Amino acid sequence: MTYGDKTVHDLPQYNNYAVAIDRVSTLLEKRFGSPFNLYFSEDSGRNEFWDLLEEDIRIGSKDVEYMAQVFDRIEARAFEYRSEPDDTGYRVYPALRNNLFAYPEWKVALAKVPAFNEHGVYCEDYIFAESDAALHAFLVHMQKRGRESDRSRVTVFTDGEHGIVRHQEPITRAVSREQVLLHEPLKRDIFRSIDEFFLEDRAFFQTYGIPYKRGVLLYGKPGNGKTTLVKSIAGSVQAPVAYWQITEHTCSGSIQEVFEEAVKLAPMVLVIEDIDSMPEQVRSFFLNTLDGATSKEGIFLIGTTNYPEKIDPALMNRAGRFDRAYEIKLPDTALRASFMQLKGFEKLIGEEQAAEAARLTEQFSFAQLGELYVSAALQKHYEGRVDMKGLISQMKEDLHKGRTNVWVKEGADGRVGFVTA
């Protein structure tokens, strides 16, 4: 068998796993000059070294060495589309499964070996190491790497039909604190509590005997900056950040798994968006989890909702679950003017018209002000001028339709249909 121009050892056929392990062990001993032990992880949750191995394979890291393909005639190569500058778009590399990889510096090898049953193919995780000490050193190294990596990306937990689906997304567009438009006292309170939580000495919590956990709930109408605030927190704290996407599949098992994973990342930020969508049948379990003595240790919990009236009052009225609830209101004239200045309205329509637009857009959210800017830019681009009052009037009419749920007006005589001769 060959991999590129490199000859590798044949590994056995599908069902003889004992022989497979023996052959892998023989291959590793021949490569490193000493026998390797096989290990099993008792941790059913996150093992960051698999994620980091996959990353190393994708980027072609020199730290990892390709050893062998496990089974013939099972896919052992993978590809993906990457929209990066100076890239062809597609990248092809060895698959994580059905291949054996080694970290020579640590004398540790990893393989996701295909296994077969009547339902199809799944993978068994195999970890080989020269010794307990070698494995321990490798795990400590990977844990440190994982935490550093977590600071540059967001971990996303999604409740799927068959359990938690976990993936990581890079923080590609940082949101500065200056871009968070809130009234100063509210903004100060939120960021003060965040900054104090993530100080390394934790002196505040020790001095005043306060449990090292915190929870805040952000509520208000859509488009007023809750997500922007959360993105700013994620990009400015020197700690891992995770998003938990609640779905109809959320259950007691997934709740427990998410908090177990979060504790492993602690100190960290856990964001639960649209917390009002928590299925009713598991709300009691969720509340009990929040009350647990250690379930939130080291976790700064942020919940968001557009519909606070749908939230269980027990979430909002009891410290230790969400300690503070902050209303993110529609922006007033001053905040609308700040948003327009930040967005660049003055360059588009001039300082005087921008100030007038801030006055005329009462009841507009930041999202709607953003759409107003896009509409004005399009009009300027194609017509060479901006009718700001006309655009605001059109958007207000659309807002009125949304509030009244009346989208189509009939003719004056109330008739609808085709004109006949």
Secondary structure, DSSP 8 states (H G I E B T S, - for coil): -EETTEE------TT-HHHHHHHHHHHHHHHHSS--EEE-----S--HHHHHHHHHHHHT-TTSEEEEESSTTS--EEEEE---TT--SEEEEE-SBTEEEEETTTTEEEEEEEEEETTEEEEEEEEEES-HHHHHHHHHHHHHHHHHHHTTEEEEEEEETTEEEEEEEE--S---GGG----HHHHHHHHHHHHHHT-TT-HHHHHTT--S-EEEEEE-STTSSHHHHHHHHHHHSSS-EEEEE--TT--HHHHHHHHHHHHHH-SEEEEEESGGGS-GGGHHHHHHHHHSTTTTTTEEEEEEES-GGGS-HHHHSSTTTSSEEEE-----HHHHHHHHHHHTHHHHH-HHHHHHHHHHTTT--HHHHHHHHHHHHHHHHHHSS--HHHHHHHHHHHHHHHHHT------TT---S----
